């Protein structure tokens, strides 16, 4: 552990922001005039081989910026086969907050080493969630290391499928980073139960710390389909990776790893080509039960169960030939934008709607926040949205106008 911290402390690339490395510099400087930073906390990094034999890296990032931020984190690996990089999917971290992570490296050997990292804030609005763990008698570490507790939505809007993360400690060292299952829809003021646990290969769990919520329980799953990059996403208690399309492009094989002994689920989000696709799901060549539905943006969601302590190959069939269709403009996004335009919702509601449109490529990513001027969304944008609501401006014209405002910085996140 100490050796890993020393390796991390001697490595890094400055990408226009200031960072701190090493076990003696794990927090933001006390001087308010000093540079702000994102920090990979070196004393909370751990590596291990999970119960399925997959090399795993866990850690925790602190956001020292005065705004919410989503890190772009790239881990530099060295192995018997040479050097390579691992991109870590990351959620948003509130200003001054922390968010743990866990990433698996299926091709790494047990002799792999984490040599260093690069990190910078991602562009665009960072959607953080207001979900607080109750530190009372309900927060319990059970025999075997499982933790259970309660969390409350302390914000003013409903959270959709948030997850909770925590750092897992032994008596003398960090052991793992754990994540709860998605918690469903959590209304303002609602209290929900949650559970999390370390990987089954780990023993000697003493306590959990650094509890942090995230709205990002969905992970990218990108595959090459002919000459087209096919962008899927998934949500699961297991890990899905290495999607490969058949030569005809009509089916995709996806590897899965569930190191836990209990059954979980997986939902794969698939962009449509015809909006009339009918999918089938197979596990190691055998058909399995699944559900299929389209969301408000016209994206398919194919769901199926994943066996406990398994390494299976899932095949999804039923893809259609052709280019994928753009997402639909969901009614609830319109409603959120109009609520802001009419003064019935805060700026954060409008920013969140813009980010969702950006995530689905209907709008570009907003420029990074400006620490000096703070958030910015001009009042006269409400007039544009009013015209859009009345039908005087088409969807395409409204999206083009909002795109221009975001690209030129007239709309900036807070």
C-alpha positions, 0 to 999 in steps of 0.5 A: 500500500505504501509502495503504491502511494509512493509510485502515485506520488511521483507521477502525474500530468498537469493539464491546466489545473493544480493537483496534489499527489502523495499521502502527505497532501491528500486535502485541498490547501488551507489558503483560499488563494491557492489553486483548487484541485481534484485529488486522488487520495493516495492512502485510499487506493487498493488493488486486489484480485477479485473472487473471479480472478479479475484484477481490481483497482479501487480509490477515492477522488476529492473535489477541491473545486468550489463547484460540482465537478466530474473527473476525467480519470485515466489510470496508467498500468504496467504489466508483463505485456507492457504499459497501457491506460484504463479510463475510469467512468466517473460520476459527479462530485459536489464541491468539497466532496469525495466519491470512491470508484472501483474498476476491473481490468480483465486482461491484467495479470496478478503482477500488474501495477498501477504506475500513475494517473492523469485527471482533469475536470470534464466539461459540462454540467455535473449532476450531483445528488442530495442523498444523505446516509443516516449515521445512527443505530441503523448503520450496521456492519454485519458478520461477513462484512456486509453493511446496511443502513438508511439514506434520505433524499435531503433535496427538493427533487426526485432522484432516479436510481441513485447509488451510494459508494463507500470506502471499505477499511480493515484494521490497518488499511483500505481494502475496497470500494463498495457500491449499493444497488440502484435505489429506484425513485427517491422522492424529496424527504423519502428514506430508503434502505441500502446495502453494500459489501466488499468483494467476496475475496476480501476478509477482515472488514472493520468499517465503511467511510466516505459515503457518497451518492452518485446519479451515475449508475449507468456505464458506457458500453461501446462496440464497433459495428461494421464502420459504425461506433455503436454507443450502448450503456448499461446498468447492473449489479455485475460488470459488463464489458468487451461487447463484440458485434457479429459480422452481420451486425444483427447480434452482440456478445457481451462478457459479464462478471459477477463476483458476488454469490447472489443473483443481480440484474443487468439492463442494456440501453440500446439506440434504435434503428427502426424503433420496431426491434424485437430482441432476444437474450441468450446466456452461454448460448441458452435463451433466458427470460428478459424484458424490453421497453422503450423509454421517453427518449425512444431508447430500448432497455433490455433487462435480464438476470445475472447469476451469482458468482458467474462469468457468463457470455450474454448474446443480444439478438434482434438488431436492425441494419442501418444507422441509429436514430437520434433520441426523441425529445422527452416531454419531461425535459420540455416541462422542466425547461418551461418550468424554469422559463416561467419562474417555477423552477431553479436554474439547477433544473434547467442545467440538469435538463441541458446536461441530459440533452447533451449526454444524448448528443442533442446538444453540445457539452456546456463549457466548464464553469467560470469561478469568477463569474459563477453560473450563467443562464441569461433571463432572455432565454426564457423568451426563447423557451416560451416561443418553443412551448407555443410552437412558434419555434420548432424543436430543431430551431430551439436545439440550434439556438441552445447549442449556439448559446452553450458553445459560445459560453452564454449558458454556463453551468453552476 
